[in-house]
Amino acid sequence: MGKTDAGPTPPARRIFCNRTLNLRGVKAIGYDMDYTLIHYYVDEWERAAFEHARSYLSDLDWPVDELVFDPHAFTLGLTFDLDLGNLVKATRFGYVMRARHGARMLDFDQQRRTYFGTVIDLSEDRFEFMNTLFELSRAALWTQLVDLHDQASLPGISSYARLYRAIDEALSAAHIEGALKTAIIADPERFVALDPAVAETLRDQRLAGKELLLITNSEWSYTQQMMSWSFDRFMPSGETWRDLFDIVIVAAAKPRFFSEKGPIYRIVDTDRGLLEPHWGRLVPGEIYHGGNASMVEDSLGHDPAQHLYVGDHLFGDVHVTKDLLRWRTCLITRELEAEIEAATEFADSERRLESMMAEKIRLEHRHSRLRLGRRVRVVEGTPHDRIDADIDATARAIEAIDARIAPIAKAATEQGNPTWGPLMRAGVDKSLFARQVEKYADVYTSRVSNFAAETPYAYLRAARGSLPHDSIGD
């Protein structure tokens, strides 16, 4: 069971709060499976997805044999521009900070001309957002196929939007038709990053009286085999992963699970996956196929705010759940660990950068005042030779500090990914991804087992929000 004194939690393993969450008031916790309860080695999973999709496209006579997968070329939170064939990173306000067309990054002038007056609005059909790690293989295919499309080398493709849909079909075939999951089941050790503390965390939550639910889009056969491989070894003698959950729902078809009232079936033969229609309350210990969130609420009898759903998909797990049901939400984002560790290593440089920026601001203010003073003298017809010298000296000082700032500022923008930078930032602003997390996730953290340090009785308090004028007293 949980530790009573485990020491301070490492920064990268903390739970971060956008809205205060009293875990004592949470009666039921629902969990997604893939990349939530079970974390995969991203390089292996996404490379396998990429290769299966490439094979699918090759069967369509596309010239894709030379396409390669680079797991480090992309990050979450990027946006596909289906009109222009670009991949972009935007600020929380939707302003594009970086853009790539095919294999080529747009330079500053090209980017400014291309997106002048354009705001990335995720409600528009033109834009598709990279919500999860499943999107890395899509980005790798997209950027390379855009170049082939520009060369008119892809039969049947008349637009970037149609190209995106073709990639979607190829990846869906890899996931849904089972080729990828068959490979994972055959060699789970290659794909799964085990976390022994997850089982203990869930057992603590059950001990505290929480009702636990597994709600996954995966089919029963895959769920059973992967959960058994990942959890049973860490369970007490005589118990299996099923003892962790009151209710298991597979093939949930999220996000429709949260927004529509689809039918539900009970799996009456878990060996063969045989189904029968189900009506009425959900029965603890049973395995269900499909269904909807309203049925969960009716069966458990809790208020919406007493439900917490934990998942890795910003839209399918967190956005819809918060927006429509008013459940409490937690986003799992494993990339946070590397991002926080990188920021910690960069902390001394960040302090130097802040100090130099403060000095630059002081010099720029002095330069502006001097220029205004010179203008007054010109209008009055009085001598201004001395002030001209001061203006020139201040300009040289600004140039000198700019030269010192430039390499550190560049390094700051490359934390986490040398091309796209930090996941949660875009320049000095929050990224569009960070804005979505802020809006829809009550809390976010890197892995489920991080809840162990907080215990099921924790009162998770939101940090005081920052405003531009908060620095007045600094």
C-alpha positions as CSV (number, residue, x, y, z in Angstrom):
1,M,0.0,0.0,0.0
2,G,1.0,3.7,-0.1
3,K,4.0,5.0,1.7
4,T,3.5,7.2,4.7
5,D,6.7,9.2,4.2
6,A,8.2,8.9,0.8
7,G,10.1,12.2,0.9
8,P,9.8,15.2,-1.4
9,T,8.3,14.6,-4.8
10,P,10.7,15.3,-7.7
11,P,9.5,18.3,-9.7
12,A,9.0,16.2,-12.9
13,R,6.7,13.8,-11.0
14,R,4.3,16.4,-9.4
15,I,0.7,17.0,-10.2
16,F,0.0,20.4,-11.6
17,C,-3.4,22.1,-10.9
18,N,-5.3,24.5,-13.2
19,R,-8.3,24.3,-10.9
20,T,-8.3,23.2,-7.3
21,L,-9.2,19.5,-6.9
22,N,-10.2,18.0,-3.6
23,L,-9.6,14.2,-4.1
24,R,-11.6,13.5,-1.0
25,G,-14.7,14.6,-2.8
26,V,-14.0,12.3,-5.8
27,K,-16.1,9.2,-5.6
28,A,-15.3,7.5,-9.0
29,I,-12.2,7.6,-11.1
30,G,-12.2,6.5,-14.7
31,Y,-9.0,5.6,-16.6
32,D,-8.0,5.4,-20.2
33,M,-5.6,2.5,-21.0
34,D,-3.2,3.3,-23.8
35,Y,-0.6,6.0,-22.9
36,T,-2.4,6.4,-19.6
37,L,-2.4,3.3,-17.4
38,I,0.0,1.6,-19.9
39,H,2.8,3.7,-21.3
40,Y,4.5,2.6,-24.5
41,Y,8.0,3.2,-25.7
42,V,7.1,6.0,-28.1
43,D,9.9,5.3,-30.6
44,E,8.8,1.6,-31.0
45,W,5.0,2.1,-31.1
46,E,5.1,5.1,-33.5
47,R,7.7,3.5,-35.7
48,A,5.6,0.4,-36.0
49,A,2.5,2.5,-36.7
50,F,4.5,4.4,-39.4
51,E,5.7,1.2,-41.0
52,H,2.2,-0.3,-41.1
53,A,0.8,2.8,-42.6
54,R,3.6,3.1,-45.1
55,S,2.9,-0.5,-46.2
56,Y,-0.8,0.4,-46.6
57,L,0.1,3.3,-48.8
58,S,2.5,1.3,-50.8
59,D,-0.3,-1.1,-51.7
60,L,-2.0,2.0,-53.3
61,D,1.0,2.4,-55.6
62,W,2.4,5.4,-53.7
63,P,6.2,5.9,-53.9
64,V,6.7,5.6,-50.1
65,D,9.5,3.0,-49.8
66,E,12.1,5.8,-49.0
67,L,10.0,7.4,-46.2
68,V,11.7,7.3,-42.8
69,F,10.5,7.8,-39.3
70,D,12.3,10.2,-37.0
71,P,10.8,10.1,-33.5
72,H,12.6,13.3,-32.4
73,A,11.5,15.5,-35.3
74,F,8.1,16.4,-33.8
75,T,6.4,17.0,-30.6
76,L,2.8,17.2,-29.3
77,G,0.8,20.4,-29.8
78,L,1.6,21.1,-33.4
79,T,-1.2,21.9,-35.9
80,F,-1.7,20.5,-39.4
81,D,-2.7,23.3,-41.9
82,L,-4.8,21.4,-44.4
83,D,-5.1,24.3,-46.8
84,L,-1.3,25.0,-47.2
85,G,0.2,21.7,-46.3
86,N,2.1,23.1,-43.4
87,L,2.8,21.9,-39.9
88,V,2.9,24.8,-37.4
89,K,3.3,25.7,-33.8
90,A,1.2,28.5,-32.4
91,T,0.9,30.6,-29.3
92,R,-2.2,30.3,-27.0
93,F,-3.7,33.1,-29.1
94,G,-3.3,31.1,-32.3
95,Y,-0.4,33.2,-33.8
96,V,2.0,31.1,-35.7
97,M,5.6,31.0,-34.3
98,R,7.1,28.3,-36.4
99,A,6.0,26.6,-39.6
100,R,7.3,23.7,-41.8
101,H,6.3,22.8,-45.3
102,G,7.4,19.3,-46.2
103,A,11.1,18.9,-45.2
104,R,11.7,22.7,-45.1
105,M,11.2,25.1,-42.2
106,L,9.8,28.4,-43.3
107,D,12.1,31.3,-42.5
108,F,10.8,34.3,-40.6
109,D,9.9,36.4,-43.6
110,Q,8.1,33.5,-45.4
111,Q,6.2,32.6,-42.2
112,R,5.1,36.2,-41.7
113,R,3.9,36.5,-45.2
114,T,2.1,33.2,-45.1
115,Y,0.3,33.7,-41.8
116,F,-0.1,37.4,-41.6
117,G,-3.6,38.0,-40.4
118,T,-4.2,34.3,-39.8
119,V,-5.2,32.9,-36.4
120,I,-5.1,29.2,-35.7
121,D,-8.7,28.4,-34.7
122,L,-9.0,24.7,-33.9
123,S,-12.8,24.8,-34.5
124,E,-12.1,25.4,-38.3
125,D,-11.9,22.4,-40.6
126,R,-8.7,23.8,-42.0
127,F,-6.8,22.9,-38.9
128,E,-6.1,19.5,-37.2
129,F,-4.3,19.4,-33.8
130,M,-1.7,16.9,-32.6
131,N,-3.4,15.8,-29.4
132,T,-1.5,12.7,-28.4
133,L,1.7,10.7,-29.0
134,F,-0.2,8.7,-31.6
135,E,0.2,11.7,-33.8
136,L,4.0,11.5,-34.2
137,S,3.7,8.9,-36.9
138,R,1.1,11.0,-38.7
139,A,3.4,14.1,-38.6
140,A,6.3,12.0,-40.1
141,L,4.1,10.8,-42.9
142,W,2.6,14.2,-43.5
143,T,5.8,16.2,-43.9
144,Q,7.3,13.7,-46.3
145,L,4.2,13.1,-48.3
146,V,3.6,16.9,-48.7
147,D,6.8,17.0,-50.7
148,L,5.7,14.1,-52.9
149,H,2.3,15.7,-53.4
150,D,4.0,18.9,-54.5
151,Q,5.8,16.8,-57.1
152,A,2.4,15.4,-58.3
153,S,3.6,11.9,-57.3
154,L,0.6,10.7,-55.3
155,P,-2.2,9.2,-57.4
156,G,-5.7,10.3,-56.5
157,I,-4.6,13.2,-54.3
158,S,-5.8,16.6,-55.3
159,S,-5.3,18.6,-52.2
160,Y,-3.5,18.7,-48.9
161,A,-6.8,18.0,-47.1
162,R,-7.3,14.8,-49.1
163,L,-3.7,13.9,-48.3
164,Y,-4.4,14.2,-44.6
165,R,-7.5,12.0,-44.9
166,A,-5.5,9.4,-46.8
167,I,-2.9,9.3,-44.1
168,D,-5.7,9.0,-41.5
169,E,-7.1,6.0,-43.4
170,A,-3.6,4.4,-43.4
171,L,-3.1,4.9,-39.7
172,S,-6.6,3.8,-38.9
173,A,-6.0,0.6,-40.8
174,A,-2.9,0.0,-38.8
175,H,-4.7,0.5,-35.4
176,I,-8.2,-0.7,-36.1
177,E,-7.5,-3.7,-38.4
178,G,-5.2,-5.1,-35.8
179,A,-1.8,-5.4,-37.5
180,L,-0.1,-3.0,-35.1
181,K,-1.8,-4.5,-32.0
182,T,-1.0,-8.0,-33.1
183,A,2.7,-7.0,-33.2
184,I,2.5,-5.5,-29.7
185,I,0.8,-8.5,-28.2
186,A,3.4,-10.8,-29.8
187,D,6.3,-8.8,-28.2
188,P,5.0,-6.5,-25.4
189,E,8.4,-6.2,-23.8
190,R,9.6,-4.3,-26.9
191,F,6.7,-1.8,-26.7
192,V,5.6,-1.4,-23.1
193,A,7.4,0.7,-20.5
194,L,6.4,-0.9,-17.2
195,D,5.6,1.2,-14.1
196,P,5.1,-1.0,-11.1
197,A,3.8,1.9,-9.0
198,V,0.6,2.2,-11.1
199,A,-1.0,-0.9,-9.6
200,E,-0.1,0.2,-6.1
201,T,-1.6,3.7,-6.8
202,L,-4.9,2.2,-7.9
203,R,-5.0,-0.2,-4.9
204,D,-4.6,2.8,-2.6
205,Q,-7.5,4.6,-4.4
206,R,-9.7,1.5,-3.9
207,L,-8.6,1.3,-0.3
208,A,-9.8,4.9,0.2
209,G,-13.2,3.9,-1.1
210,K,-13.0,5.2,-4.7
211,E,-14.8,3.3,-7.4
212,L,-12.4,2.7,-10.3
213,L,-13.4,2.3,-13.9
214,L,-11.4,1.3,-17.0
215,I,-12.9,3.1,-20.1
216,T,-10.8,2.3,-23.2
217,N,-11.3,2.4,-26.9
218,S,-9.3,-0.8,-27.3
219,E,-11.2,-4.1,-27.9
220,W,-11.5,-6.7,-25.2
221,S,-8.9,-9.1,-26.5
222,Y,-6.2,-6.5,-26.7
223,T,-7.2,-4.9,-23.4
224,Q,-7.2,-8.3,-21.6
225,Q,-3.8,-9.3,-22.8
226,M,-2.0,-6.0,-22.3
227,M,-3.5,-5.3,-18.9
228,S,-2.6,-8.8,-17.7
229,W,1.0,-8.5,-19.0
230,S,1.4,-5.0,-17.5
231,F,-0.3,-5.4,-14.2
232,D,-0.7,-9.0,-13.0
233,R,2.9,-9.4,-12.0
234,F,2.5,-6.5,-9.6
235,M,-0.7,-7.7,-7.9
236,P,-0.9,-9.6,-4.6
237,S,-1.0,-13.4,-4.9
238,G,-4.3,-14.6,-6.2
239,E,-5.4,-11.3,-7.7
240,T,-5.3,-9.9,-11.3
241,W,-5.7,-6.5,-12.9
242,R,-9.5,-7.0,-12.9
243,D,-9.5,-6.8,-9.1
244,L,-8.4,-3.1,-9.5
245,F,-11.6,-2.1,-11.3
246,D,-15.3,-2.0,-10.4
247,I,-16.3,-1.7,-14.0
248,V,-14.4,-2.3,-17.2
249,I,-15.7,-0.8,-20.5
250,V,-13.9,-1.6,-23.8
251,A,-14.5,-0.4,-27.3
252,A,-15.9,2.8,-25.8
253,A,-15.6,4.8,-29.0
254,K,-14.5,8.0,-27.2
255,P,-15.2,10.8,-27.6
256,R,-18.7,9.7,-28.6
257,F,-18.8,7.8,-25.3
258,F,-19.0,11.1,-23.5
259,S,-21.3,12.9,-25.9
260,E,-23.8,10.4,-27.2
261,K,-26.0,7.6,-25.8
262,G,-24.7,4.5,-27.7
263,P,-25.8,1.0,-26.9
264,I,-23.9,-1.2,-24.5
265,Y,-23.3,-4.9,-24.5
266,R,-22.0,-7.3,-21.7
267,I,-19.2,-9.7,-22.6
268,V,-20.6,-13.0,-21.6
269,D,-17.7,-15.1,-22.7
270,T,-14.4,-13.4,-22.1
271,D,-12.4,-16.1,-23.9
272,R,-14.3,-15.7,-27.2
273,G,-15.5,-12.2,-26.7
274,L,-19.2,-13.1,-27.1
275,L,-21.7,-10.2,-26.4
276,E,-25.2,-9.8,-25.3
277,P,-27.3,-6.6,-25.1
278,H,-27.4,-5.0,-21.6
279,W,-30.1,-2.8,-20.0
280,G,-30.2,-1.2,-16.7
281,R,-27.4,-0.5,-14.2
282,L,-23.9,-1.6,-14.7
283,V,-22.9,-4.5,-12.5
284,P,-19.5,-4.4,-10.7
285,G,-17.1,-7.0,-11.9
286,E,-18.6,-7.3,-15.4
287,I,-17.0,-6.4,-18.7
288,Y,-18.9,-4.1,-21.0
289,H,-18.5,-3.2,-24.7
290,G,-19.6,0.3,-25.9
291,G,-22.1,2.3,-23.9
292,N,-22.0,5.9,-22.7
293,A,-21.1,8.1,-19.9
294,S,-24.7,8.8,-18.9
295,M,-25.1,5.1,-18.1
296,V,-22.0,5.3,-15.9
297,E,-23.5,8.3,-14.0
298,D,-26.9,6.6,-13.6
299,S,-25.3,3.4,-12.3
300,L,-22.9,4.9,-9.8
301,G,-25.3,7.6,-8.6
302,H,-22.7,10.3,-8.1
303,D,-22.8,14.0,-9.0
304,P,-20.8,14.8,-12.2
305,A,-18.2,16.7,-10.2
306,Q,-17.6,13.6,-8.1
307,H,-16.3,11.8,-11.2
308,L,-12.6,12.2,-12.3
309,Y,-11.5,11.0,-15.7
310,V,-7.8,10.4,-16.4
311,G,-6.5,10.1,-20.0
312,D,-3.9,11.2,-22.4
313,H,-6.0,12.5,-25.3
314,L,-6.5,16.3,-25.0
315,F,-9.8,16.2,-27.0
316,G,-11.2,12.6,-26.7
317,D,-10.5,12.2,-22.9
318,V,-10.3,15.7,-21.4
319,H,-12.0,18.3,-23.6
320,V,-15.3,16.5,-24.2
321,T,-15.5,15.2,-20.7
322,K,-15.1,18.6,-19.1
323,D,-17.1,20.5,-21.7
324,L,-20.2,18.3,-21.8
325,L,-20.3,16.3,-18.6
326,R,-18.6,18.6,-16.2
327,W,-16.6,15.7,-14.8
328,R,-13.2,16.6,-13.2
329,T,-10.4,15.9,-15.6
330,C,-6.7,14.9,-15.5
331,L,-4.4,14.9,-18.5
332,I,-1.5,12.5,-18.6
333,T,1.4,13.9,-20.6
334,R,4.6,11.9,-20.2
335,E,6.7,14.5,-22.1
336,L,6.4,16.8,-19.1
337,E,9.1,14.9,-17.3
338,A,11.7,15.7,-20.0
339,E,10.5,19.2,-20.3
340,I,10.7,19.9,-16.6
341,E,14.1,18.3,-16.3
342,A,15.3,20.4,-19.2
343,A,13.9,23.6,-17.6
344,T,15.7,22.7,-14.3
345,E,19.0,22.3,-16.1
346,F,18.5,25.6,-17.9
347,A,17.5,27.5,-14.7
348,D,20.9,29.3,-14.2
349,S,20.9,30.4,-17.9
350,E,17.2,31.5,-17.5
351,R,18.2,33.7,-14.6
352,R,21.0,35.3,-16.6
353,L,18.7,35.8,-19.5
354,E,16.1,37.5,-17.3
355,S,18.8,39.8,-15.8
356,M,20.1,40.8,-19.3
357,M,16.6,41.4,-20.5
358,A,15.9,43.7,-17.6
359,E,19.1,45.6,-18.5
360,K,18.1,45.7,-22.2
361,I,14.7,47.1,-21.2
362,R,16.4,49.8,-19.1
363,L,18.7,50.7,-22.0
364,E,15.8,50.8,-24.5
365,H,13.8,53.1,-22.2
366,R,16.8,55.4,-21.9
367,H,17.3,55.3,-25.7
368,S,13.7,56.3,-26.3
369,R,13.9,59.2,-23.8
370,L,17.1,60.4,-25.4
371,R,15.5,60.4,-28.9
372,L,12.5,62.4,-27.6
373,G,14.9,64.8,-26.0
374,R,16.8,65.2,-29.3
375,R,13.5,65.9,-31.1
376,V,12.7,68.6,-28.7
377,R,16.0,70.3,-29.3
378,V,15.6,70.0,-33.1
379,V,12.2,71.7,-32.9
380,E,13.6,74.4,-30.5
381,G,16.6,74.9,-32.7
382,T,19.0,74.3,-29.8
383,P,22.3,72.3,-30.0
384,H,22.0,68.5,-29.7
385,D,25.5,67.2,-30.4
386,R,25.9,65.9,-26.8
387,I,22.6,64.1,-26.9
388,D,23.4,62.6,-30.3
389,A,26.5,61.1,-28.7
390,D,24.4,59.7,-25.8
391,I,22.0,58.2,-28.3
392,D,24.8,56.5,-30.3
393,A,26.4,55.1,-27.1
394,T,23.1,53.7,-25.8
395,A,22.4,52.1,-29.2
396,R,25.8,50.4,-29.1
397,A,25.1,49.2,-25.6
398,I,21.8,47.7,-26.8
399,E,23.6,46.0,-29.7
400,A,26.2,44.6,-27.3
401,I,23.7,43.1,-24.9
402,D,21.6,41.7,-27.8
403,A,24.7,39.8,-28.9
404,R,25.0,38.3,-25.3
405,I,21.3,37.6,-25.2
406,A,21.0,35.9,-28.6
407,P,22.6,32.5,-27.9
408,I,20.9,32.1,-24.6
409,A,17.5,33.1,-26.0
410,K,18.0,30.6,-28.9
411,A,18.9,27.8,-26.4
412,A,15.7,28.7,-24.4
413,T,13.5,28.2,-27.5
414,E,15.1,24.8,-28.3
415,Q,14.4,23.2,-24.9
416,G,12.8,19.8,-25.4
417,N,13.0,19.9,-29.2
418,P,15.6,21.8,-31.2
419,T,13.1,22.5,-34.0
420,W,9.8,23.1,-32.1
421,G,11.0,24.0,-28.7
422,P,9.2,23.4,-25.3
423,L,5.8,21.7,-25.4
424,M,4.1,24.3,-23.2
425,R,5.7,27.4,-24.5
426,A,5.8,29.3,-27.9
427,G,8.5,31.9,-27.6
428,V,7.8,33.9,-24.4
429,D,4.1,33.0,-24.5
430,K,2.2,29.8,-23.6
431,S,1.7,27.4,-26.5
432,L,-1.6,26.6,-28.0
433,F,-1.2,23.1,-26.4
434,A,-0.7,24.7,-23.0
435,R,-3.9,26.8,-23.5
436,Q,-5.9,23.7,-24.3
437,V,-4.5,22.0,-21.2
438,E,-5.3,25.0,-19.1
439,K,-8.8,25.3,-20.3
440,Y,-9.9,21.6,-20.1
441,A,-7.7,19.7,-17.7
442,D,-8.3,20.4,-14.0
443,V,-5.0,18.8,-13.3
444,Y,-2.2,17.4,-15.4
445,T,0.8,15.2,-14.7
446,S,3.2,12.9,-16.4
447,R,2.0,9.5,-15.2
448,V,-0.8,7.9,-13.2
449,S,1.6,6.7,-10.4
450,N,2.3,10.4,-9.5
451,F,-1.0,10.3,-7.6
452,A,0.6,7.9,-5.1
453,A,2.6,10.7,-3.5
454,E,-0.5,12.8,-3.1
455,T,-2.7,10.0,-1.7
456,P,-6.4,9.7,-2.4
457,Y,-7.2,12.3,0.3
458,A,-5.1,15.2,-1.1
459,Y,-6.4,18.7,-1.6
460,L,-4.7,19.8,-4.8
461,R,-4.5,23.6,-5.0
462,A,-4.2,25.6,-8.1
463,A,-1.3,27.9,-8.4
464,R,-2.0,31.6,-8.3
465,G,-2.5,32.8,-11.9
466,S,0.1,35.2,-13.3
467,L,-0.8,38.5,-14.9
468,P,1.5,40.9,-16.8
469,H,1.4,43.4,-13.9
470,D,2.3,40.8,-11.3
471,S,6.0,41.7,-11.8
472,I,5.5,45.3,-10.6
473,G,6.8,44.5,-7.1
474,D,9.9,42.6,-8.3
